[in-house]
Amino acid sequence: MALRLPLAPGGTPLTRNQNIKIGGTALATPTALHQTGATQMDEVWIEATNTDTVSHTLTVLHGIATLAGGVSPDDTMSITIPPKGAGWVMVLQGESFTGSSIVGAFADTANVINVRGWINRIG
């Protein structure tokens, strides 16, 4: 049976499902979004919205071991988030991670993209 929980940026779930502002603007400075436990399998769901009047690119780092560099471009995906007023855009749709995997993100401009999400912890 799966247990639905808020995202856990540092390995500890958020106390409420608040938005996470993306402050990082490069591969070297991503914002942490979620970290799985060593033996847990988490199905991660993330959506994003843009507070600016122009579109911005959000790059998601998925299933990585650390946010401190050494991330392969193969472990990233980019998506254009439309301007404010367009609502929430689904970014990750139930991708499964385990083994202390980290999900992070950066944007082409700091502090204009907000993300929210949840996990389904399986087993």
ABEGO torsion letter per residue (X at the ends): XBBBBBBBAAGBBBABBBBBBBABABAABBBBABBBBAABBBBBBBBBBBABABBBBBBBBBGBABAAEGBBAAABBBBBBBBBGAEBBBABBGBBBBGGBBBBBBBABBGABBBBEBBBBBX
